Amino acid sequence: MRWNLLLKAFAVMAIALVLVIPLTMIYGQVEDRHKRQMEAEASVASSSAGPQQIIGPLVVVDYCVRVEKQRKDEKTGLVATYVEDEARQRIFVPKDLAIKGAATVEERNRGLYKAQLYNLNSKLTGRFAIPGNMGVGAEWKSAKGAKAHLVLGISDLRGIRNRPVLQWNGKPLEFEPADQAILSHGLQVTFPDAADLDGREFAFEIPLELTGTKSFSVAPVAERTEMSLRSDWPDPSFGGRFLPLTRQVGPGGFEARWQVSSLARDLSKILEGGREHVTEEAFEVAFIRPMNIYLQSERAVKYGFLFVGLTFAAFLLFELLQQLRIHPMQYLLVGLGLAMFFLLLISLAEHIGFLDAYLAASSACILLLGFYLKHVLQSRLHGWGFAGALTLLYGVLYGLLISEDNSLLMGSLLLFCALASVMLATRKLDWYGVSQKDGVAGS
């Protein structure tokens, strides 16, 4: 009993669909390993410090004023006047704020998984100009119980490696954990007498050493904020609402400089985000690995069915043109060989890096399939010819993986070239007559 062309095509499609099962299992394994990688990063952060963000410094003045209020008696309708102390607060931002820092990055291991931990040495300098009467006029003259603090927001206090001391017009003042509701986490200095700040200018300096993971960011609270940062990390990712004014990135690290004025930032959003732990109104640099092997492997497995489809289509076309019988079991074995590449890729990448793993896995699969196909196709030339085509296909896949911006274009061109090749090769083929030939399919 002979199979006609349509039945053979359906059989090949069924085998291709069966191969979705191992590909899906491999994809699930990649997702599981990726999840473990994120858990390792979270473990490092939980035992050291998470992403760090600096907000401030700010000068916060709390005081009370006596306010006359009226209250209406609901029974008699009479209005009574009474005096009540009402809490008020004034927040002052620096006129100028300059941050200079240098960060070194180290990798911490959790088994096979790695996480980046950075150590930052920085110095914050600038000046405050407090207006006369705290900018509220006569209200300040009748103020009672005034207290003034300098507040510095820091996301994760566990990451502070030194005991920072505020130099306030040259006078050293000790920091303590903040109890201000204006920021969720941070340090503060309580000034001895709030009245001493009235109508004066103050220069400040704060040396700060921080440890953190993933990213470091600064919310530009001052009327003019500048930051310069250098690091030995060669692959920074700049984010936040403000990108660097200048940056230099090379194999030895990077240097970047930011500059933001009060006209460009929204202080209310910064303070609102600070109460919720972090704000997006900031400039940020992330210390991340440029090629996440798990994300790269996930993207590679997504192309697995395309690999199988193109290979099976080439086999079926070869059967038609060469009148050579290829058994469905041989299709299945070749498909499993293609699927094995993706499993080898993720398992090797955890030990030797993605590029070396890709070269090793693709080379192993190409050699195996080339050796097998020269017997299946009964020709050394045809067998290694298919191996050469697979080499080209693996090369195109790697291009898709490393060029995310152009992946759609490259994938579209690949499919177009595959379709064009089939159409050109079969342009003179008699599709009605070919299925009657003995060489179309196995008996």
C-alpha positions as CSV (number, residue, x, y, z in Angstrom):
1,M,0.0,0.0,0.0
2,R,1.5,3.3,-1.1
3,W,1.1,6.6,0.6
4,N,0.1,9.5,-1.5
5,L,1.7,13.0,-1.1
6,L,-1.2,14.4,1.0
7,L,-1.0,11.5,3.5
8,K,2.8,11.9,3.8
9,A,2.4,15.6,4.4
10,F,-0.1,15.0,7.1
11,A,2.2,12.4,8.7
12,V,5.1,14.8,8.8
13,M,2.9,17.5,10.3
14,A,1.7,15.1,13.0
15,I,5.3,14.2,13.8
16,A,6.2,18.0,14.0
17,L,3.3,18.5,16.4
18,V,4.5,15.6,18.6
19,L,7.8,17.4,18.9
20,V,6.0,20.3,20.5
21,I,5.9,18.1,23.7
22,P,9.7,17.9,24.3
23,L,10.2,21.5,23.2
24,T,7.5,22.6,25.7
25,M,9.2,20.5,28.4
26,I,12.6,22.2,27.6
27,Y,10.9,25.6,27.7
28,G,9.5,24.8,31.1
29,Q,12.9,23.8,32.3
30,V,14.4,27.1,31.1
31,E,11.7,29.0,33.0
32,D,12.4,27.0,36.1
33,R,16.1,27.8,36.0
34,H,15.3,31.4,35.3
35,K,13.1,31.5,38.4
36,R,15.9,30.0,40.5
37,Q,18.3,32.7,39.1
38,M,15.9,35.4,40.3
39,E,15.5,33.7,43.7
40,A,19.4,33.7,44.0
41,E,19.4,37.5,43.3
42,A,16.7,38.0,45.9
43,S,18.7,35.9,48.3
44,V,21.7,38.1,47.9
45,A,19.6,41.2,48.3
46,S,18.0,39.8,51.4
47,S,21.3,39.1,53.0
48,S,23.0,42.3,52.0
49,A,20.9,45.1,50.5
50,G,18.5,45.6,47.7
51,P,18.4,48.4,45.0
52,Q,19.5,51.7,46.5
53,Q,17.9,55.1,46.0
54,I,18.9,58.4,47.6
55,I,16.3,61.1,48.1
56,G,17.6,64.4,49.6
57,P,19.0,65.8,51.7
58,L,16.0,67.9,52.8
59,V,15.6,70.3,55.7
60,V,12.2,69.7,57.4
61,V,10.9,72.2,59.9
62,D,7.9,71.2,62.1
63,Y,6.1,73.8,64.2
64,C,2.7,74.7,65.6
65,V,0.7,77.9,65.3
66,R,-2.4,79.0,67.2
67,V,-5.4,79.2,64.9
68,E,-8.8,80.6,65.7
69,K,-11.6,78.3,64.6
70,Q,-15.4,78.4,64.8
71,R,-17.7,75.7,65.8
72,K,-21.5,75.8,65.5
73,D,-23.7,74.2,68.2
74,E,-26.2,72.1,66.3
75,K,-28.8,72.4,69.1
76,T,-28.7,76.1,69.7
77,G,-27.4,77.3,66.4
78,L,-24.8,79.5,68.2
79,V,-21.3,79.8,66.7
80,A,-18.5,79.6,69.2
81,T,-14.9,80.7,68.6
82,Y,-12.0,78.8,70.0
83,V,-8.2,78.6,69.6
84,E,-6.4,75.4,68.6
85,D,-2.8,74.5,68.0
86,E,-2.3,73.4,64.4
87,A,0.7,71.5,63.1
88,R,2.6,72.9,60.2
89,Q,5.6,71.8,58.2
90,R,8.0,73.5,55.9
91,I,10.3,71.5,53.5
92,F,13.5,73.2,52.1
93,V,15.5,71.7,49.2
94,P,19.2,72.5,48.6
95,K,20.1,75.3,46.3
96,D,22.8,73.1,44.9
97,L,23.6,69.4,45.3
98,A,26.6,67.6,43.8
99,I,27.1,63.9,44.1
100,K,30.4,62.2,43.2
101,G,30.8,58.5,43.4
102,A,32.8,55.5,42.4
103,A,31.3,52.0,42.4
104,T,32.9,48.6,42.2
105,V,30.9,45.5,41.3
106,E,31.4,41.9,42.5
107,E,29.5,38.7,41.8
108,R,28.1,36.6,44.6
109,N,27.3,32.9,43.9
110,R,24.4,30.9,45.0
111,G,25.3,27.5,43.6
112,L,25.3,27.8,39.8
113,Y,23.5,31.2,40.0
114,K,25.1,34.6,40.2
115,A,24.0,38.1,41.4
116,Q,25.7,41.4,41.1
117,L,26.6,43.4,44.3
118,Y,28.0,46.9,44.1
119,N,29.9,48.9,46.6
120,L,29.6,52.7,46.2
121,N,31.9,55.3,47.8
122,S,30.2,58.7,47.4
123,K,30.2,62.3,48.7
124,L,27.2,64.6,48.7
125,T,28.0,68.4,48.9
126,G,25.9,71.5,48.5
127,R,24.2,74.4,50.2
128,F,20.9,75.4,51.7
129,A,19.5,78.9,51.8
130,I,16.7,79.2,54.4
131,P,14.5,82.2,53.9
132,G,13.8,84.7,56.6
133,N,10.8,83.7,58.9
134,M,11.0,80.3,57.2
135,G,9.2,81.9,54.2
136,V,5.9,82.1,56.1
137,G,6.2,85.6,57.4
138,A,4.3,86.6,60.6
139,E,3.2,83.0,61.1
140,W,6.7,82.0,62.1
141,K,6.9,84.7,64.8
142,S,4.0,83.1,66.6
143,A,5.2,79.5,66.1
144,K,5.7,77.2,69.0
145,G,7.6,74.0,69.5
146,A,9.6,74.3,66.3
147,K,11.9,71.4,65.5
148,A,14.2,71.2,62.5
149,H,15.8,68.1,60.9
150,L,18.0,67.3,57.9
151,V,16.6,64.2,56.3
152,L,18.3,61.9,53.9
153,G,16.3,59.1,52.3
154,I,18.0,55.8,51.6
155,S,16.1,52.8,50.4
156,D,17.8,50.0,52.3
157,L,19.6,51.1,55.5
158,R,21.4,47.7,55.7
159,G,23.6,48.8,52.8
160,I,25.2,51.7,54.7
161,R,28.9,50.7,55.2
162,N,30.1,53.7,57.1
163,R,28.8,55.9,59.9
164,P,28.0,59.1,57.9
165,V,28.6,62.4,59.6
166,L,27.0,65.6,58.4
167,Q,29.4,68.5,58.1
168,W,27.0,71.5,58.6
169,N,29.0,74.7,57.9
170,G,32.0,72.8,59.1
171,K,30.3,71.5,62.2
172,P,30.0,67.7,62.5
173,L,26.6,66.3,63.4
174,E,25.7,62.6,63.9
175,F,23.0,60.9,61.8
176,E,20.3,58.7,63.4
177,P,17.5,56.6,61.9
178,A,14.8,59.0,60.6
179,D,11.4,59.1,62.2
180,Q,10.0,61.6,59.7
181,A,6.8,60.4,57.8
182,I,8.0,62.4,54.8
183,L,10.3,59.5,53.7
184,S,9.7,55.8,54.3
185,H,13.4,55.0,55.0
186,G,16.4,57.1,55.8
187,L,18.6,59.0,58.2
188,Q,18.2,62.3,60.0
189,V,20.1,64.9,62.0
190,T,18.1,66.9,64.5
191,F,19.3,70.5,64.8
192,P,19.6,71.9,68.4
193,D,17.5,75.0,67.7
194,A,15.3,75.5,64.6
195,A,15.5,79.3,65.0
196,D,19.3,79.1,64.2
197,L,18.4,78.2,60.6
198,D,16.2,81.2,60.0
199,G,17.4,83.5,57.2
200,R,20.8,81.8,56.8
201,E,22.8,79.9,54.3
202,F,24.6,76.6,55.1
203,A,27.1,74.5,53.3
204,F,26.9,70.7,53.9
205,E,29.0,67.6,53.1
206,I,27.9,64.0,53.6
207,P,30.3,61.1,53.0
208,L,28.3,58.0,52.2
209,E,29.4,54.4,51.5
210,L,26.6,52.1,50.2
211,T,26.2,48.5,49.2
212,G,23.3,47.4,47.0
213,T,22.2,45.1,44.3
214,K,20.9,45.6,40.7
215,S,20.6,49.4,40.6
216,F,21.5,52.8,42.1
217,S,19.4,55.9,41.7
218,V,19.2,59.5,42.9
219,A,16.1,61.7,43.0
220,P,17.2,65.2,42.1
221,V,15.5,67.3,44.8
222,A,17.8,70.4,44.6
223,E,17.2,73.4,42.6
224,R,20.3,72.3,40.7
225,T,21.4,68.7,41.0
226,E,24.6,67.2,39.5
227,M,25.9,63.7,39.8
228,S,29.1,62.1,38.4
229,L,29.6,58.3,38.7
230,R,32.3,56.0,37.5
231,S,32.5,52.2,37.9
232,D,34.4,49.2,36.7
233,W,31.2,47.6,35.4
234,P,31.4,47.5,31.5
235,D,27.7,47.1,30.8
236,P,25.6,49.7,32.6
237,S,21.9,50.2,31.8
238,F,20.9,53.8,32.3
239,G,17.2,54.4,33.3
240,G,15.0,56.5,35.3
241,R,13.3,59.7,34.1
242,F,16.6,61.5,33.4
243,L,19.3,60.1,31.2
244,P,23.0,61.1,31.6
245,L,24.1,64.3,30.1
246,T,27.4,62.7,29.1
247,R,28.6,59.1,29.3
248,Q,31.6,57.0,28.3
249,V,31.3,53.2,28.3
250,G,34.1,50.8,27.5
251,P,35.5,47.4,28.5
252,G,37.1,48.9,31.6
253,G,33.9,50.4,32.9
254,F,31.9,53.6,32.5
255,E,31.7,57.2,33.5
256,A,28.5,59.2,33.4
257,R,27.3,62.7,34.5
258,W,23.8,63.9,35.1
259,Q,22.5,67.4,35.6
260,V,18.9,68.3,36.4
261,S,17.3,71.6,37.4
262,S,14.2,72.2,39.5
263,L,12.4,73.2,36.3
264,A,12.7,69.6,35.0
265,R,11.8,67.6,38.1
266,D,8.5,67.3,40.0
267,L,9.2,67.6,43.8
268,S,5.7,66.5,44.7
269,K,6.2,63.2,42.8
270,I,9.6,62.7,44.4
271,L,8.2,63.1,47.9
272,E,5.1,61.0,47.2
273,G,7.4,58.2,45.9
274,G,9.7,58.6,48.8
275,R,6.8,57.9,51.2
276,E,6.1,54.7,49.2
277,H,9.8,53.7,49.3
278,V,11.0,54.7,45.8
279,T,10.3,57.2,43.1
280,E,10.6,57.0,39.3
281,E,11.5,60.7,39.3
282,A,15.2,59.9,39.3
283,F,18.3,59.1,37.4
284,E,19.4,55.5,37.6
285,V,22.1,53.1,36.6
286,A,21.5,49.3,36.7
287,F,24.4,46.9,37.2
288,I,23.1,43.9,35.3
289,R,24.6,41.2,33.1
290,P,24.2,42.2,29.4
291,M,23.2,38.7,28.3
292,N,21.0,36.8,30.6
293,I,21.5,33.2,29.6
294,Y,18.0,32.2,30.6
295,L,16.2,34.9,28.7
296,Q,18.4,34.1,25.7
297,S,17.6,30.4,26.0
298,E,13.9,31.2,26.3
299,R,14.0,33.1,23.1
300,A,15.9,30.4,21.4
301,V,13.4,27.7,22.4
302,K,10.6,29.8,21.0
303,Y,12.3,29.3,17.6
304,G,12.5,25.6,18.0
305,F,9.3,24.8,16.2
306,L,10.5,27.0,13.3
307,F,13.6,24.9,13.2
308,V,11.7,21.7,13.0
309,G,9.3,23.0,10.4
310,L,12.0,24.3,8.1
311,T,14.0,21.1,8.4
312,F,11.0,18.8,7.8
313,A,9.9,21.0,4.8
314,A,13.4,20.6,3.4
315,F,13.2,16.8,3.8
316,L,9.8,16.6,2.2
317,L,10.9,18.7,-0.7
318,F,14.0,16.5,-1.0
319,E,11.8,13.4,-1.2
320,L,9.8,15.0,-4.0
321,L,12.7,16.1,-6.1
322,Q,15.0,13.1,-5.5
323,Q,12.3,10.4,-5.3
324,L,14.0,9.1,-2.1
325,R,12.0,7.5,0.6
326,I,12.4,8.8,4.2
327,H,10.6,6.9,6.9
328,P,8.5,8.9,9.5
329,M,10.7,7.4,12.2
330,Q,13.7,9.1,10.6
331,Y,11.8,12.4,10.6
332,L,11.1,11.9,14.3
333,L,14.8,11.1,15.2
334,V,16.0,14.2,13.3
335,G,13.4,16.3,15.1
336,L,14.5,15.0,18.5
337,G,18.1,15.8,17.5
338,L,17.0,19.4,16.8
339,A,15.2,19.6,20.1
340,M,18.2,18.2,22.0
341,F,20.2,21.3,20.9
342,F,18.1,23.6,23.1
343,L,18.5,21.3,26.2
344,L,22.3,21.2,25.6
345,L,22.3,25.0,25.2
346,I,20.8,25.8,28.6
347,S,22.7,23.1,30.5
348,L,26.1,24.2,29.0
349,A,25.4,27.9,29.3
350,E,25.2,27.7,33.1
351,H,28.8,26.5,33.2
352,I,30.7,28.0,30.2
353,G,28.6,31.1,29.1
354,F,26.0,31.5,26.4
355,L,28.3,32.0,23.3
356,D,30.5,29.0,24.1
357,A,27.5,26.9,24.9
358,Y,25.8,27.9,21.7
359,L,28.9,26.9,19.7
360,A,29.3,23.6,21.5
361,A,25.7,22.6,21.3
362,S,25.2,23.6,17.7
363,S,28.4,21.9,16.6
364,A,27.5,18.6,18.4
365,C,24.0,18.6,16.8
366,I,25.3,19.5,13.4
367,L,27.9,16.7,13.4
368,L,25.4,14.2,14.8
369,L,22.7,15.0,12.2
370,G,25.3,15.3,9.4
371,F,26.6,11.8,10.1
372,Y,23.0,10.4,10.4
373,L,21.7,12.1,7.3
374,K,24.4,10.9,5.0
375,H,23.1,7.4,5.6
376,V,19.4,8.3,5.6
377,L,19.8,10.2,2.3
378,Q,22.2,7.6,1.0
379,S,24.7,10.2,-0.1
380,R,27.6,11.8,1.8
381,L,27.2,15.0,-0.3
382,H,23.5,15.3,0.5
383,G,24.0,14.5,4.2
384,W,26.7,17.0,4.8
385,G,24.8,19.4,2.5
386,F,21.9,19.3,4.9
387,A,24.4,19.8,7.8
388,G,25.7,22.9,6.0
389,A,22.2,24.2,5.8
390,L,21.6,23.6,9.5
391,T,24.9,25.5,10.2
392,L,23.5,28.4,8.3
393,L,20.2,28.1,10.2
394,Y,22.0,28.1,13.6
395,G,23.9,31.1,12.5
396,V,20.7,33.0,11.6
397,L,19.2,32.0,15.0
398,Y,22.1,33.4,16.9
399,G,21.8,36.6,15.0
400,L,18.1,36.7,16.0
401,L,19.1,36.2,19.7
402,I,21.8,38.9,19.9
403,S,19.9,41.5,17.9
404,E,16.5,41.8,19.6
405,D,15.8,45.1,17.8
406,N,16.2,43.4,14.4
407,S,14.8,40.0,15.2
408,L,11.4,40.5,13.5
409,L,13.1,41.7,10.3
410,M,15.6,38.9,10.3
411,G,12.9,36.3,11.0
412,S,10.7,37.7,8.3
413,L,13.6,37.5,5.8
414,L,14.4,34.0,6.8
415,L,10.8,32.8,6.2
416,F,10.6,34.7,2.9
417,C,13.8,33.1,1.7
418,A,12.6,29.6,2.7
419,L,9.3,30.1,0.9
420,A,11.1,31.5,-2.1
421,S,13.4,28.5,-2.2
422,V,10.5,26.1,-2.1
423,M,8.6,27.9,-4.9
424,L,11.7,28.1,-7.1
425,A,12.6,24.4,-6.6
426,T,9.1,23.2,-7.3
427,R,8.1,25.7,-10.0
428,K,8.0,23.0,-12.7
429,L,6.8,20.2,-10.5
430,D,3.7,18.2,-11.5
431,W,2.0,18.0,-8.1
432,Y,-0.8,15.7,-9.4
433,G,1.6,13.3,-11.0
434,V,4.3,13.2,-8.4
435,S,2.3,11.4,-5.8
436,Q,1.8,8.4,-8.2
437,K,5.5,7.8,-8.4
438,D,7.1,5.0,-6.4
439,G,9.7,7.3,-4.9
440,V,7.4,9.7,-3.2
441,A,6.9,7.7,0.0
442,G,7.7,4.5,1.6
443,S,5.5,1.5,1.2
